[in-house]
Amino acid sequence: METLPAIDVALARRLVDTQFPQWAGSPLLPHSPGGSDHVIYRLGEDLSVRLPRHTGAINQAKKEAEWLPRLAPHLPLAVPDLVGVGEPDFGYPWPWAVSRWLDGEVATVDGLSGSHEAACVLAEFLTALHRLDAEPAEDLTSRPLATRDTATRSAIAKVGHAFDQAAMTELWDTALAAPGADGPPVWFHGDFHTGNLLTTGGRLSAVIDFGEFGVGDPARDLIIAFTLMSAETRATFRAALAVDDVTWTRGRGWALATGLNAYIHYAAVNPRVAAQTTRQITQALDG
């Protein structure tokens, strides 16, 4: 079992003051809610500090620092702007990040599920992202959907009491049988769900947490259609993005697999994740 580092405000303060002395006088306060991957602190009024909680998140800071400045000018929503990558110290073992603070509220189903405008904005964002040249990032190529087969079938068996096991198995078999993407791999966000969108004044303003972003199947980003949207706004999103049947089927498979993974690991201890992943799974089954 992975041994996780103890992270508290005293550690964060020492890391910031030692490696970024220009911000030593800025207040440092815990930000809630933190993510499952990072402990987050607010640094003054304009910055945030993110410390990975586990080994699955330790490459995010350097990956975002390298690639997001190249992608950001071409995207219609704000994305994280890293101003420094910290190094391991004081017993903390991994790289960490200082970013500019992005104002906004986390998007909610209640606020945006019925918004056709939001559906179109998200389609515009993905269209822009998927069109960017991904060839220089071949080292970020992700594994295909089929590599999740064993874990997903195991999860289906474990949660059969909570969801329709036969329907999940049918969807999963259909998604795996669907042909792969037609064309070269593209950039994807990789974790494109409600919790990684910010709103200001009730309108989408930013996309955050690019820890899973890479190059591969654009269907992976269709997860947002099942975490946020209603059947009606999902149709608007699909039309605006011009998604064909095969890609949509793979997208439902990605939504099922990632939803089940999060449900298995977090739903029992986090009611918010339980509600989000339950919606994601059931909406993926609905199509």
C-alpha positions in Angstrom: 0.0 0.0 0.0 1.3 3.5 -0.9 2.6 5.5 2.0 1.2 9.0 1.6 3.0 12.1 2.9 1.6 14.2 5.7 0.6 17.5 4.3 -0.3 20.5 6.4 -0.1 24.3 6.3 3.2 24.3 8.1 4.8 22.2 5.4 3.3 24.3 2.6 4.5 27.4 4.3 8.1 26.1 4.6 8.1 25.0 1.0 6.8 28.3 -0.3 9.0 30.5 1.9 12.2 28.5 1.0 11.7 28.1 -2.7 9.6 31.2 -3.6 10.8 33.8 -1.0 9.0 36.6 -3.0 5.7 35.2 -1.6 7.0 34.5 1.9 4.9 37.4 3.3 1.6 36.3 1.6 -1.1 34.7 3.7 -1.4 30.9 3.2 -4.8 29.4 3.9 -6.3 25.9 3.3 -8.8 25.9 0.4 -11.9 23.7 0.7 -12.9 21.5 -0.9 -9.6 20.2 -2.0 -9.4 17.6 -4.8 -8.8 13.9 -4.5 -5.4 14.4 -6.1 -4.1 17.6 -4.4 -4.2 19.5 -1.2 -4.9 23.1 -2.2 -3.9 26.3 -0.4 -4.8 29.9 -1.2 -1.6 32.0 -1.4 -2.5 35.7 -1.0 -5.2 37.0 -3.2 -3.9 35.9 -6.6 -2.2 32.5 -6.2 -2.8 28.9 -5.2 -0.5 26.2 -4.0 -1.2 22.6 -5.0 0.6 19.6 -3.4 -0.1 16.2 -4.8 -1.6 13.7 -2.3 -0.4 10.5 -4.1 1.9 9.2 -6.8 -0.8 9.3 -9.5 -0.7 13.1 -9.5 3.0 13.8 -9.2 3.6 14.5 -12.9 0.8 17.1 -13.2 2.7 20.2 -12.2 5.5 19.8 -14.7 3.2 18.6 -17.5 0.9 21.6 -17.1 3.9 24.0 -16.9 5.2 22.7 -20.2 2.1 22.4 -22.2 -0.7 24.7 -21.0 1.1 27.9 -22.0 1.2 26.6 -25.6 -2.5 25.6 -25.6 -4.1 28.4 -23.6 -4.0 31.1 -26.3 -6.1 28.9 -28.6 -8.8 27.9 -26.1 -12.0 29.9 -25.5 -12.1 29.3 -21.7 -9.4 30.1 -19.1 -7.1 27.3 -18.0 -4.5 27.1 -15.2 -1.6 29.4 -15.4 1.4 28.0 -13.5 3.9 30.6 -12.2 6.2 28.2 -10.5 7.0 24.5 -10.0 8.4 23.6 -6.6 10.8 20.7 -5.8 10.7 18.1 -3.1 11.9 19.2 0.3 11.4 18.9 4.0 10.4 15.2 3.6 7.8 16.0 1.0 8.7 13.8 -2.0 7.2 15.3 -5.2 7.0 18.3 -7.5 4.3 20.8 -6.6 2.8 23.9 -8.2 2.1 27.6 -7.6 -0.6 28.8 -10.0 -2.6 32.0 -10.6 -5.9 31.9 -8.8 -8.9 31.4 -11.0 -12.0 33.0 -9.6 -15.3 31.2 -10.0 -17.6 28.6 -8.6 -17.5 24.9 -9.4 -20.1 24.1 -12.1 -23.2 22.3 -10.8 -25.9 20.2 -12.4 -28.5 22.4 -10.9 -27.0 25.5 -12.4 -26.0 24.3 -15.9 -27.7 21.0 -16.9 -30.5 22.8 -18.7 -28.3 25.4 -20.3 -28.0 25.0 -24.1 -25.5 27.9 -24.1 -23.2 26.0 -21.7 -23.5 22.9 -23.9 -22.4 25.0 -27.0 -19.5 26.6 -25.0 -18.2 23.2 -24.0 -18.5 21.9 -27.5 -16.6 25.0 -28.7 -13.8 24.4 -26.1 -13.4 20.7 -27.1 -13.5 21.6 -30.8 -10.6 24.1 -30.2 -8.6 21.6 -28.1 -9.1 18.7 -30.4 -7.9 20.7 -33.4 -4.6 21.7 -31.9 -1.5 20.0 -33.2 -0.8 17.0 -30.9 2.1 15.6 -32.8 4.8 17.2 -30.6 3.3 15.4 -27.5 3.5 11.8 -28.7 5.1 10.9 -25.3 1.7 11.8 -23.7 -0.2 9.3 -25.8 -2.8 7.5 -23.6 -3.9 3.9 -23.4 -7.1 3.0 -25.3 -10.4 2.2 -23.7 -9.8 -1.5 -23.9 -7.1 -1.4 -21.3 -9.8 -0.7 -18.7 -11.6 -3.9 -19.5 -10.6 -6.0 -16.5 -11.1 -3.2 -14.0 -14.4 -2.2 -15.5 -15.8 -5.7 -15.5 -14.7 -6.1 -11.9 -16.4 -2.9 -11.0 -19.6 -3.9 -12.8 -19.7 -7.1 -10.7 -19.1 -5.1 -7.4 -21.8 -2.5 -8.0 -24.5 -4.7 -9.5 -26.7 -4.1 -6.4 -26.7 -0.3 -7.2 -27.0 -0.2 -11.0 -28.4 -2.4 -13.8 -25.6 -4.9 -14.2 -26.9 -6.3 -17.5 -27.3 -2.8 -19.0 -23.7 -1.9 -17.9 -22.3 -5.1 -19.4 -24.2 -4.5 -22.6 -22.9 -0.9 -22.9 -19.4 -1.9 -22.1 -19.3 -4.7 -24.7 -20.7 -2.4 -27.3 -18.2 0.4 -26.5 -15.3 -2.0 -26.7 -16.6 -3.4 -30.0 -16.9 0.1 -31.6 -14.2 1.0 -34.1 -11.4 3.3 -32.9 -11.0 7.0 -33.7 -10.8 7.7 -37.4 -7.8 10.0 -37.8 -4.7 10.9 -35.8 -4.7 11.2 -32.0 -5.8 14.5 -30.7 -5.3 16.5 -27.5 -7.9 15.6 -24.8 -8.5 17.0 -21.3 -9.0 13.5 -19.9 -11.0 14.3 -16.8 -13.6 16.5 -18.4 -16.4 16.4 -15.7 -18.5 18.9 -13.8 -16.0 19.3 -10.9 -13.3 20.6 -13.3 -15.4 23.5 -14.7 -15.7 26.9 -13.1 -18.4 29.5 -13.6 -18.7 33.2 -13.0 -22.0 34.9 -13.0 -23.7 31.6 -13.8 -21.6 31.2 -17.1 -18.7 28.9 -17.8 -15.4 30.7 -17.3 -12.6 28.2 -16.9 -11.5 24.5 -17.2 -9.1 23.3 -14.5 -7.2 20.2 -13.4 -5.4 19.0 -16.5 -3.7 16.1 -14.6 -5.1 13.5 -17.0 -4.7 15.5 -20.2 -2.8 13.9 -23.1 -3.1 12.7 -26.7 -5.5 10.0 -27.8 -9.2 9.3 -28.3 -11.4 12.5 -28.4 -14.3 10.4 -27.2 -12.7 10.5 -23.7 -13.8 14.1 -23.3 -17.5 13.2 -24.0 -17.7 12.3 -20.3 -19.0 15.9 -19.6 -22.2 15.1 -21.5 -23.1 12.5 -18.8 -21.8 14.4 -15.7 -23.4 17.7 -16.4 -26.1 17.7 -19.1 -29.7 16.8 -19.5 -30.9 14.7 -22.4 -31.9 17.9 -24.2 -28.7 19.8 -23.7 -26.7 16.6 -24.4 -28.3 16.6 -27.8 -27.3 20.2 -28.4 -23.7 19.5 -27.3 -23.5 16.4 -29.6 -24.8 18.4 -32.6 -22.5 21.3 -32.0 -19.5 18.9 -31.7 -20.7 16.9 -34.7 -20.1 13.6 -33.0 -20.9 10.4 -35.0 -22.5 7.3 -33.6 -19.3 5.3 -33.2 -17.5 8.1 -31.3 -20.6 8.7 -29.1 -20.6 5.0 -28.2 -17.0 5.1 -27.2 -17.7 8.3 -25.1 -20.4 6.4 -23.2 -17.9 3.7 -22.6 -15.4 6.2 -21.2 -18.1 7.7 -19.0 -19.1 4.3 -17.7 -15.5 3.2 -17.0 -14.4 6.4 -15.3 -17.6 6.7 -13.4 -17.4 3.2 -12.0 -13.7 3.7 -11.1 -14.5 6.8 -9.0 -17.6 5.2 -7.5 -15.6 2.1 -6.3 -12.9 4.2 -4.8 -14.6 7.2 -3.3 -18.4 6.9 -3.1 -18.5 5.1 0.2 -16.6 7.9 1.9 -17.6 11.0 -0.1 -21.3 11.7 -0.6 -20.5 14.3 -3.2 -18.6 11.9 -5.4 -21.3 9.3 -4.8 -23.9 11.6 -6.2 -21.8 12.7 -9.2 -20.7 9.2 -10.2 -24.2 7.8 -9.8 -25.5 10.4 -12.2 -22.6 9.8 -14.6 -23.2 6.1 -14.7 -27.0 6.3 -15.1 -26.8 9.0 -17.7 -24.2 7.0 -19.7 -26.6 4.1 -19.6 -29.4 6.3 -20.9 -27.3 7.5 -23.8 
